[in-house]
Amino acid sequence: MLYGLLGAVAFCCAMAAFDNANVWLNRAGLVADIAGLLQLEVSGVFDLLAKAAFDADKRGENIPSSLAREITATPEEDITWSIRLSDWLKTSPKAGVILIGIGCSLQLLGSFF
């Protein structure tokens, strides 16, 4: 489903070159935002943050910085680029945040065209 949404983003961006750019860029941005949220859900970041927040709240503490470092860390492995990209899209919370950022940027571009 994530790859389908990314394909829809690419399609909307391509359509922006041929048709009403503001409409298609806004659509691409919305779909990219949805893809980013889906990716964050698939990678389990919402469950991890909720569990850490609930555990820290029970102890009367804030969310530990070690958890934030673990979430943002992406280990590099000696594998092919396509496998690394696929694994990164499926597991890294950074990918979801980047997709949401791309979506917001596309929506801003669409608003100005």
Beta strands, then each sheet from edge to edge (+ up, - down):
end
